[in-house]
């Protein structure tokens, strides 16, 4: 959803139907500090300055994120 629609009545209605994990994700997507940190991490990974798994784990640790293990 584009940032310009975040405050629309439709967006609010969608947020009201999210479960905890979905709401947390939407909260982070709107957080400028998280968005900057995520973008910086992705740039570092793309430039191969850091190991992708390690950088992702560090990002998750900084923001208190937990991901399901991949099968």
PDB file of N, CA, C and O in Angstrom:
ATOM      1  N   UNK A   1       0.851  -1.177   0.000  1.00  0.00           N
ATOM      2  CA  UNK A   1       0.000   0.000   0.000  1.00  0.00           C
ATOM      3  C   UNK A   1       0.896   1.239   0.000  1.00  0.00           C
ATOM      4  O   UNK A   1       1.762   1.355   0.867  1.00  0.00           O
ATOM      5  N   UNK A   2       0.718   2.156  -0.931  1.00  0.00           N
ATOM      6  CA  UNK A   2       1.524   3.376  -0.963  1.00  0.00           C
ATOM      7  C   UNK A   2       1.361   4.184   0.325  1.00  0.00           C
ATOM      8  O   UNK A   2       0.297   4.190   0.945  1.00  0.00           O
ATOM      9  N   UNK A   3       2.429   4.856   0.704  1.00  0.00           N
ATOM     10  CA  UNK A   3       2.397   5.638   1.945  1.00  0.00           C
ATOM     11  C   UNK A   3       1.295   6.688   1.928  1.00  0.00           C
ATOM     12  O   UNK A   3       0.757   7.026   2.983  1.00  0.00           O
ATOM     13  N   UNK A   4       0.950   7.208   0.767  1.00  0.00           N
ATOM     14  CA  UNK A   4      -0.059   8.257   0.691  1.00  0.00           C
ATOM     15  C   UNK A   4      -1.433   7.770   1.149  1.00  0.00           C
ATOM     16  O   UNK A   4      -2.286   8.579   1.513  1.00  0.00           O
ATOM     17  N   UNK A   5      -1.656   6.445   1.133  1.00  0.00           N
ATOM     18  CA  UNK A   5      -2.954   5.896   1.516  1.00  0.00           C
ATOM     19  C   UNK A   5      -3.006   5.418   2.966  1.00  0.00           C
ATOM     20  O   UNK A   5      -4.034   4.901   3.403  1.00  0.00           O
ATOM     21  N   UNK A   6      -1.922   5.581   3.713  1.00  0.00           N
ATOM     22  CA  UNK A   6      -1.869   5.031   5.062  1.00  0.00           C
ATOM     23  C   UNK A   6      -2.928   5.604   5.989  1.00  0.00           C
ATOM     24  O   UNK A   6      -3.335   4.936   6.941  1.00  0.00           O
ATOM     25  N   UNK A   7      -3.373   6.795   5.740  1.00  0.00           N
ATOM     26  CA  UNK A   7      -4.349   7.415   6.639  1.00  0.00           C
ATOM     27  C   UNK A   7      -5.757   7.415   6.066  1.00  0.00           C
ATOM     28  O   UNK A   7      -6.655   8.044   6.626  1.00  0.00           O
ATOM     29  N   UNK A   8      -5.954   6.734   4.983  1.00  0.00           N
ATOM     30  CA  UNK A   8      -7.278   6.694   4.378  1.00  0.00           C
ATOM     31  C   UNK A   8      -8.210   5.824   5.215  1.00  0.00           C
ATOM     32  O   UNK A   8      -7.754   4.988   5.994  1.00  0.00           O
ATOM     33  N   UNK A   9      -9.497   6.021   5.052  1.00  0.00           N
ATOM     34  CA  UNK A   9     -10.490   5.231   5.779  1.00  0.00           C
ATOM     35  C   UNK A   9     -10.359   3.748   5.441  1.00  0.00           C
ATOM     36  O   UNK A   9     -10.524   2.895   6.313  1.00  0.00           O
ATOM     37  N   UNK A  10     -10.064   3.441   4.187  1.00  0.00           N
ATOM     38  CA  UNK A  10      -9.886   2.044   3.786  1.00  0.00           C
ATOM     39  C   UNK A  10      -8.683   1.405   4.485  1.00  0.00           C
ATOM     40  O   UNK A  10      -8.750   0.258   4.927  1.00  0.00           O
ATOM     41  N   UNK A  11      -7.588   2.159   4.580  1.00  0.00           N
ATOM     42  CA  UNK A  11      -6.393   1.631   5.244  1.00  0.00           C
ATOM     43  C   UNK A  11      -6.674   1.361   6.714  1.00  0.00           C
ATOM     44  O   UNK A  11      -6.259   0.333   7.248  1.00  0.00           O
ATOM     45  N   UNK A  12      -7.368   2.266   7.362  1.00  0.00           N
ATOM     46  CA  UNK A  12      -7.716   2.083   8.773  1.00  0.00           C
ATOM     47  C   UNK A  12      -8.603   0.853   8.939  1.00  0.00           C
ATOM     48  O   UNK A  12      -8.425   0.083   9.882  1.00  0.00           O
ATOM     49  N   UNK A  13      -9.536   0.671   8.050  1.00  0.00           N
ATOM     50  CA  UNK A  13     -10.420  -0.494   8.114  1.00  0.00           C
ATOM     51  C   UNK A  13      -9.612  -1.785   7.955  1.00  0.00           C
ATOM     52  O   UNK A  13      -9.868  -2.770   8.648  1.00  0.00           O
ATOM     53  N   UNK A  14      -8.648  -1.776   7.052  1.00  0.00           N
ATOM     54  CA  UNK A  14      -7.805  -2.964   6.872  1.00  0.00           C
ATOM     55  C   UNK A  14      -6.982  -3.244   8.120  1.00  0.00           C
ATOM     56  O   UNK A  14      -6.837  -4.398   8.521  1.00  0.00           O
ATOM     57  N   UNK A  15      -6.443  -2.201   8.737  1.00  0.00           N
ATOM     58  CA  UNK A  15      -5.655  -2.383   9.958  1.00  0.00           C
ATOM     59  C   UNK A  15      -6.490  -2.979  11.080  1.00  0.00           C
ATOM     60  O   UNK A  15      -5.991  -3.770  11.881  1.00  0.00           O
ATOM     61  N   UNK A  16      -7.748  -2.601  11.137  1.00  0.00           N
ATOM     62  CA  UNK A  16      -8.622  -3.098  12.197  1.00  0.00           C
ATOM     63  C   UNK A  16      -8.877  -4.594  12.094  1.00  0.00           C
ATOM     64  O   UNK A  16      -9.329  -5.207  13.061  1.00  0.00           O
ATOM     65  N   UNK A  17      -8.599  -5.191  10.949  1.00  0.00           N
ATOM     66  CA  UNK A  17      -8.854  -6.617  10.758  1.00  0.00           C
ATOM     67  C   UNK A  17      -7.577  -7.465  10.819  1.00  0.00           C
ATOM     68  O   UNK A  17      -7.631  -8.679  10.622  1.00  0.00           O
ATOM     69  N   UNK A  18      -6.452  -6.841  11.086  1.00  0.00           N
ATOM     70  CA  UNK A  18      -5.193  -7.587  11.134  1.00  0.00           C
ATOM     71  C   UNK A  18      -5.013  -8.277  12.486  1.00  0.00           C
ATOM     72  O   UNK A  18      -5.487  -7.804  13.519  1.00  0.00           O
ATOM     73  N   UNK A  19      -4.320  -9.400  12.442  1.00  0.00           N
ATOM     74  CA  UNK A  19      -3.923 -10.048  13.681  1.00  0.00           C
ATOM     75  C   UNK A  19      -2.654  -9.366  14.184  1.00  0.00           C
ATOM     76  O   UNK A  19      -2.116  -8.488  13.509  1.00  0.00           O
ATOM     77  N   UNK A  20      -2.182  -9.754  15.341  1.00  0.00           N
ATOM     78  CA  UNK A  20      -1.052  -9.090  15.995  1.00  0.00           C
ATOM     79  C   UNK A  20       0.177  -8.987  15.092  1.00  0.00           C
ATOM     80  O   UNK A  20       0.755  -7.907  14.965  1.00  0.00           O
ATOM     81  N   UNK A  21       0.582 -10.080  14.469  1.00  0.00           N
ATOM     82  CA  UNK A  21       1.786 -10.069  13.627  1.00  0.00           C
ATOM     83  C   UNK A  21       1.624  -9.135  12.431  1.00  0.00           C
ATOM     84  O   UNK A  21       2.555  -8.410  12.080  1.00  0.00           O
ATOM     85  N   UNK A  22       0.457  -9.149  11.807  1.00  0.00           N
ATOM     86  CA  UNK A  22       0.206  -8.267  10.674  1.00  0.00           C
ATOM     87  C   UNK A  22       0.211  -6.804  11.069  1.00  0.00           C
ATOM     88  O   UNK A  22       0.725  -5.956  10.339  1.00  0.00           O
ATOM     89  N   UNK A  23      -0.366  -6.509  12.232  1.00  0.00           N
ATOM     90  CA  UNK A  23      -0.376  -5.134  12.715  1.00  0.00           C
ATOM     91  C   UNK A  23       1.046  -4.673  13.024  1.00  0.00           C
ATOM     92  O   UNK A  23       1.416  -3.541  12.713  1.00  0.00           O
ATOM     93  N   UNK A  24       1.842  -5.551  13.637  1.00  0.00           N
ATOM     94  CA  UNK A  24       3.231  -5.202  13.956  1.00  0.00           C
ATOM     95  C   UNK A  24       4.013  -4.900  12.680  1.00  0.00           C
ATOM     96  O   UNK A  24       4.801  -3.955  12.636  1.00  0.00           O
ATOM     97  N   UNK A  25       3.793  -5.704  11.646  1.00  0.00           N
ATOM     98  CA  UNK A  25       4.463  -5.455  10.373  1.00  0.00           C
ATOM     99  C   UNK A  25       4.071  -4.103   9.797  1.00  0.00           C
ATOM    100  O   UNK A  25       4.931  -3.358   9.328  1.00  0.00           O
ATOM    101  N   UNK A  26       2.794  -3.779   9.828  1.00  0.00           N
ATOM    102  CA  UNK A  26       2.336  -2.481   9.312  1.00  0.00           C
ATOM    103  C   UNK A  26       2.907  -1.329  10.134  1.00  0.00           C
ATOM    104  O   UNK A  26       3.237  -0.279   9.583  1.00  0.00           O
ATOM    105  N   UNK A  27       3.026  -1.518  11.445  1.00  0.00           N
ATOM    106  CA  UNK A  27       3.617  -0.492  12.304  1.00  0.00           C
ATOM    107  C   UNK A  27       5.065  -0.236  11.896  1.00  0.00           C
ATOM    108  O   UNK A  27       5.484   0.914  11.769  1.00  0.00           O
ATOM    109  N   UNK A  28       5.829  -1.313  11.691  1.00  0.00           N
ATOM    110  CA  UNK A  28       7.228  -1.152  11.286  1.00  0.00           C
ATOM    111  C   UNK A  28       7.350  -0.519   9.907  1.00  0.00           C
ATOM    112  O   UNK A  28       8.214   0.331   9.689  1.00  0.00           O
ATOM    113  N   UNK A  29       6.498  -0.924   8.981  1.00  0.00           N
ATOM    114  CA  UNK A  29       6.567  -0.364   7.623  1.00  0.00           C
ATOM    115  C   UNK A  29       6.378   1.153   7.641  1.00  0.00           C
ATOM    116  O   UNK A  29       6.853   1.846   6.742  1.00  0.00           O
ATOM    117  N   UNK A  30       5.706   1.658   8.631  1.00  0.00           N
ATOM    118  CA  UNK A  30       5.448   3.092   8.726  1.00  0.00           C
ATOM    119  C   UNK A  30       6.493   3.833   9.559  1.00  0.00           C
ATOM    120  O   UNK A  30       6.475   5.062   9.625  1.00  0.00           O
ATOM    121  N   UNK A  31       7.393   3.101  10.190  1.00  0.00           N
ATOM    122  CA  UNK A  31       8.393   3.693  11.070  1.00  0.00           C
ATOM    123  C   UNK A  31       9.598   4.146  10.247  1.00  0.00           C
ATOM    124  O   UNK A  31      10.295   3.308   9.675  1.00  0.00           O
ATOM    125  N   UNK A  32       9.860   5.457  10.175  1.00  0.00           N
ATOM    126  CA  UNK A  32      10.966   5.947   9.338  1.00  0.00           C
ATOM    127  C   UNK A  32      12.329   5.392   9.748  1.00  0.00           C
ATOM    128  O   UNK A  32      13.168   5.131   8.886  1.00  0.00           O
ATOM    129  N   UNK A  33      12.561   5.210  11.032  1.00  0.00           N
ATOM    130  CA  UNK A  33      13.851   4.682  11.487  1.00  0.00           C
ATOM    131  C   UNK A  33      14.033   3.236  11.021  1.00  0.00           C
ATOM    132  O   UNK A  33      15.124   2.854  10.598  1.00  0.00           O
ATOM    133  N   UNK A  34      12.975   2.436  11.098  1.00  0.00           N
ATOM    134  CA  UNK A  34      13.058   1.063  10.616  1.00  0.00           C
ATOM    135  C   UNK A  34      13.275   1.039   9.107  1.00  0.00           C
ATOM    136  O   UNK A  34      14.108   0.284   8.606  1.00  0.00           O
ATOM    137  N   UNK A  35      12.527   1.864   8.388  1.00  0.00           N
ATOM    138  CA  UNK A  35      12.651   1.900   6.932  1.00  0.00           C
ATOM    139  C   UNK A  35      14.079   2.270   6.517  1.00  0.00           C
ATOM    140  O   UNK A  35      14.626   1.690   5.579  1.00  0.00           O
ATOM    141  N   UNK A  36      14.678   3.234   7.216  1.00  0.00           N
ATOM    142  CA  UNK A  36      16.061   3.625   6.927  1.00  0.00           C
ATOM    143  C   UNK A  36      17.033   2.491   7.244  1.00  0.00           C
ATOM    144  O   UNK A  36      17.936   2.202   6.458  1.00  0.00           O
ATOM    145  N   UNK A  37      16.844   1.852   8.393  1.00  0.00           N
ATOM    146  CA  UNK A  37      17.718   0.755   8.806  1.00  0.00           C
ATOM    147  C   UNK A  37      17.609  -0.405   7.822  1.00  0.00           C
ATOM    148  O   UNK A  37      18.621  -0.989   7.433  1.00  0.00           O
ATOM    149  N   UNK A  38      16.390  -0.737   7.421  1.00  0.00           N
ATOM    150  CA  UNK A  38      16.171  -1.819   6.456  1.00  0.00           C
ATOM    151  C   UNK A  38      16.849  -1.490   5.124  1.00  0.00           C
ATOM    152  O   UNK A  38      17.537  -2.339   4.557  1.00  0.00           O
ATOM    153  N   UNK A  39      16.664  -0.282   4.625  1.00  0.00           N
ATOM    154  CA  UNK A  39      17.267   0.124   3.346  1.00  0.00           C
ATOM    155  C   UNK A  39      18.787   0.093   3.441  1.00  0.00           C
ATOM    156  O   UNK A  39      19.455  -0.375   2.520  1.00  0.00           O
ATOM    157  N   UNK A  40      19.336   0.585   4.539  1.00  0.00           N
ATOM    158  CA  UNK A  40      20.793   0.584   4.728  1.00  0.00           C
ATOM    159  C   UNK A  40      21.314  -0.860   4.752  1.00  0.00           C
ATOM    160  O   UNK A  40      22.347  -1.162   4.153  1.00  0.00           O
ATOM    161  N   UNK A  41      20.601  -1.737   5.439  1.00  0.00           N
ATOM    162  CA  UNK A  41      21.004  -3.139   5.500  1.00  0.00           C
ATOM    163  C   UNK A  41      20.961  -3.773   4.113  1.00  0.00           C
ATOM    164  O   UNK A  41      21.878  -4.504   3.740  1.00  0.00           O
ATOM    165  N   UNK A  42      19.916  -3.504   3.355  1.00  0.00           N
ATOM    166  CA  UNK A  42      19.800  -4.068   2.006  1.00  0.00           C
ATOM    167  C   UNK A  42      20.905  -3.552   1.089  1.00  0.00           C
ATOM    168  O   UNK A  42      21.424  -4.309   0.269  1.00  0.00           O
ATOM    169  N   UNK A  43      21.272  -2.278   1.214  1.00  0.00           N
ATOM    170  CA  UNK A  43      22.368  -1.728   0.405  1.00  0.00           C
ATOM    171  C   UNK A  43      23.693  -2.419   0.740  1.00  0.00           C
ATOM    172  O   UNK A  43      24.477  -2.748  -0.150  1.00  0.00           O
ATOM    173  N   UNK A  44      23.926  -2.631   2.037  1.00  0.00           N
ATOM    174  CA  UNK A  44      25.168  -3.287   2.460  1.00  0.00           C
ATOM    175  C   UNK A  44      25.229  -4.722   1.937  1.00  0.00           C
ATOM    176  O   UNK A  44      26.289  -5.201   1.533  1.00  0.00           O
ATOM    177  N   UNK A  45      24.088  -5.397   1.950  1.00  0.00           N
ATOM    178  CA  UNK A  45      24.033  -6.765   1.419  1.00  0.00           C
ATOM    179  C   UNK A  45      24.285  -6.750  -0.088  1.00  0.00           C
ATOM    180  O   UNK A  45      25.055  -7.563  -0.599  1.00  0.00           O
ATOM    181  N   UNK A  46      23.635  -5.827  -0.797  1.00  0.00           N
ATOM    182  CA  UNK A  46      23.787  -5.746  -2.255  1.00  0.00           C
ATOM    183  C   UNK A  46      25.236  -5.460  -2.655  1.00  0.00           C
ATOM    184  O   UNK A  46      25.713  -5.947  -3.681  1.00  0.00           O
ATOM    185  N   UNK A  47      25.920  -4.676  -1.849  1.00  0.00           N
ATOM    186  CA  UNK A  47      27.321  -4.344  -2.141  1.00  0.00           C
ATOM    187  C   UNK A  47      28.280  -5.424  -1.652  1.00  0.00           C
ATOM    188  O   UNK A  47      29.495  -5.320  -1.819  1.00  0.00           O
ATOM    189  N   UNK A  48      27.710  -6.460  -1.045  1.00  0.00           N
ATOM    190  CA  UNK A  48      28.481  -7.588  -0.513  1.00  0.00           C
ATOM    191  C   UNK A  48      29.492  -7.159   0.530  1.00  0.00           C
ATOM    192  O   UNK A  48      30.588  -7.712   0.624  1.00  0.00           O
ATOM    193  N   UNK A  49      29.107  -6.171   1.304  1.00  0.00           N
ATOM    194  CA  UNK A  49      29.975  -5.714   2.397  1.00  0.00           C
ATOM    195  C   UNK A  49      29.739  -6.528   3.663  1.00  0.00           C
ATOM    196  O   UNK A  49      30.555  -6.515   4.585  1.00  0.00           O
ATOM    197  N   UNK A  50      28.619  -7.232   3.696  1.00  0.00           N
ATOM    198  CA  UNK A  50      28.279  -8.066   4.855  1.00  0.00           C
ATOM    199  C   UNK A  50      27.648  -9.363   4.362  1.00  0.00           C
ATOM    200  O   UNK A  50      27.134  -9.435   3.246  1.00  0.00           O
ATOM    201  N   UNK A  51      27.694 -10.369   5.200  1.00  0.00           N
ATOM    202  CA  UNK A  51      26.996 -11.614   4.907  1.00  0.00           C
ATOM    203  C   UNK A  51      25.495 -11.369   5.028  1.00  0.00           C
ATOM    204  O   UNK A  51      25.039 -10.794   6.015  1.00  0.00           O
ATOM    205  N   UNK A  52      24.731 -11.800   4.035  1.00  0.00           N
ATOM    206  CA  UNK A  52      23.291 -11.517   4.002  1.00  0.00           C
ATOM    207  C   UNK A  52      22.561 -12.095   5.213  1.00  0.00           C
ATOM    208  O   UNK A  52      21.733 -11.412   5.817  1.00  0.00           O
ATOM    209  N   UNK A  53      22.857 -13.336   5.573  1.00  0.00           N
ATOM    210  CA  UNK A  53      22.176 -13.944   6.719  1.00  0.00           C
ATOM    211  C   UNK A  53      22.524 -13.230   8.014  1.00  0.00           C
ATOM    212  O   UNK A  53      21.657 -12.993   8.855  1.00  0.00           O
ATOM    213  N   UNK A  54      23.790 -12.890   8.167  1.00  0.00           N
ATOM    214  CA  UNK A  54      24.227 -12.204   9.384  1.00  0.00           C
ATOM    215  C   UNK A  54      23.619 -10.804   9.480  1.00  0.00           C
ATOM    216  O   UNK A  54      23.165 -10.388  10.547  1.00  0.00           O
ATOM    217  N   UNK A  55      23.614 -10.087   8.367  1.00  0.00           N
ATOM    218  CA  UNK A  55      23.045  -8.736   8.361  1.00  0.00           C
ATOM    219  C   UNK A  55      21.549  -8.774   8.636  1.00  0.00           C
ATOM    220  O   UNK A  55      21.028  -7.928   9.363  1.00  0.00           O
ATOM    221  N   UNK A  56      20.860  -9.746   8.063  1.00  0.00           N
ATOM    222  CA  UNK A  56      19.419  -9.884   8.311  1.00  0.00           C
ATOM    223  C   UNK A  56      19.152 -10.229   9.766  1.00  0.00           C
ATOM    224  O   UNK A  56      18.215  -9.710  10.373  1.00  0.00           O
ATOM    225  N   UNK A  57      19.975 -11.104  10.322  1.00  0.00           N
ATOM    226  CA  UNK A  57      19.822 -11.466  11.735  1.00  0.00           C
ATOM    227  C   UNK A  57      20.078 -10.260  12.636  1.00  0.00           C
ATOM    228  O   UNK A  57      19.382 -10.067  13.633  1.00  0.00           O
ATOM    229  N   UNK A  58      21.072  -9.456  12.287  1.00  0.00           N
ATOM    230  CA  UNK A  58      21.351  -8.248  13.074  1.00  0.00           C
ATOM    231  C   UNK A  58      20.179  -7.267  13.015  1.00  0.00           C
ATOM    232  O   UNK A  58      19.802  -6.683  14.031  1.00  0.00           O
ATOM    233  N   UNK A  59      19.609  -7.092  11.829  1.00  0.00           N
ATOM    234  CA  UNK A  59      18.442  -6.217  11.674  1.00  0.00           C
ATOM    235  C   UNK A  59      17.293  -6.734  12.538  1.00  0.00           C
ATOM    236  O   UNK A  59      16.653  -5.969  13.259  1.00  0.00           O
ATOM    237  N   UNK A  60      17.044  -8.022  12.457  1.00  0.00           N
ATOM    238  CA  UNK A  60      15.966  -8.621  13.250  1.00  0.00           C
ATOM    239  C   UNK A  60      16.209  -8.432  14.736  1.00  0.00           C
ATOM    240  O   UNK A  60      15.277  -8.132  15.482  1.00  0.00           O
ATOM    241  N   UNK A  61      17.430  -8.600  15.170  1.00  0.00           N
ATOM    242  CA  UNK A  61      17.766  -8.433  16.585  1.00  0.00           C
ATOM    243  C   UNK A  61      17.553  -6.991  17.032  1.00  0.00           C
ATOM    244  O   UNK A  61      17.008  -6.745  18.108  1.00  0.00           O
ATOM    245  N   UNK A  62      17.983  -6.038  16.206  1.00  0.00           N
ATOM    246  CA  UNK A  62      17.819  -4.618  16.565  1.00  0.00           C
ATOM    247  C   UNK A  62      16.356  -4.237  16.734  1.00  0.00           C
ATOM    248  O   UNK A  62      16.020  -3.403  17.575  1.00  0.00           O
ATOM    249  N   UNK A  63      15.482  -4.850  15.932  1.00  0.00           N
ATOM    250  CA  UNK A  63      14.071  -4.469  15.943  1.00  0.00           C
ATOM    251  C   UNK A  63      13.171  -5.476  16.659  1.00  0.00           C
ATOM    252  O   UNK A  63      11.948  -5.335  16.651  1.00  0.00           O
ATOM    253  N   UNK A  64      13.770  -6.479  17.270  1.00  0.00           N
ATOM    254  CA  UNK A  64      12.995  -7.459  18.021  1.00  0.00           C
ATOM    255  C   UNK A  64      12.125  -8.341  17.146  1.00  0.00           C
ATOM    256  O   UNK A  64      11.046  -8.764  17.559  1.00  0.00           O
ATOM    257  N   UNK A  65      12.598  -8.620  15.928  1.00  0.00           N
ATOM    258  CA  UNK A  65      11.818  -9.427  14.988  1.00  0.00           C
ATOM    259  C   UNK A  65      12.167 -10.900  15.139  1.00  0.00           C
ATOM    260  O   UNK A  65      13.291 -11.263  15.486  1.00  0.00           O
ATOM    261  N   UNK A  66      11.180 -11.730  14.870  1.00  0.00           N
ATOM    262  CA  UNK A  66      11.391 -13.180  14.859  1.00  0.00           C
ATOM    263  C   UNK A  66      10.745 -13.728  13.611  1.00  0.00           C
ATOM    264  O   UNK A  66       9.626 -13.358  13.255  1.00  0.00           O
ATOM    265  N   UNK A  67      11.461 -14.612  12.953  1.00  0.00           N
ATOM    266  CA  UNK A  67      10.977 -15.195  11.719  1.00  0.00           C
ATOM    267  C   UNK A  67      10.857 -16.703  11.876  1.00  0.00           C
ATOM    268  O   UNK A  67      11.622 -17.331  12.609  1.00  0.00           O
ATOM    269  N   UNK A  68       9.895 -17.264  11.183  1.00  0.00           N
ATOM    270  CA  UNK A  68       9.774 -18.717  11.165  1.00  0.00           C
ATOM    271  C   UNK A  68      10.936 -19.296  10.384  1.00  0.00           C
ATOM    272  O   UNK A  68      11.408 -18.713   9.409  1.00  0.00           O
ATOM    273  N   UNK A  69      11.379 -20.441  10.828  1.00  0.00           N
ATOM    274  CA  UNK A  69      12.464 -21.114  10.110  1.00  0.00           C
ATOM    275  C   UNK A  69      11.972 -21.632   8.781  1.00  0.00           C
ATOM    276  O   UNK A  69      10.835 -22.088   8.664  1.00  0.00           O
ATOM    277  N   UNK A  70      12.815 -21.563   7.793  1.00  0.00           N
ATOM    278  CA  UNK A  70      12.482 -22.104   6.466  1.00  0.00           C
ATOM    279  C   UNK A  70      12.630 -23.609   6.499  1.00  0.00           C
ATOM    280  O   UNK A  70      13.544 -24.130   7.138  1.00  0.00           O
ATOM    281  N   UNK A  71      11.732 -24.324   5.811  1.00  0.00           N
ATOM    282  CA  UNK A  71      11.853 -25.797   5.789  1.00  0.00           C
ATOM    283  C   UNK A  71      13.061 -26.247   4.995  1.00  0.00           C
ATOM    284  O   UNK A  71      13.310 -27.447   4.877  1.00  0.00           O
TER     285      UNK A  71
END
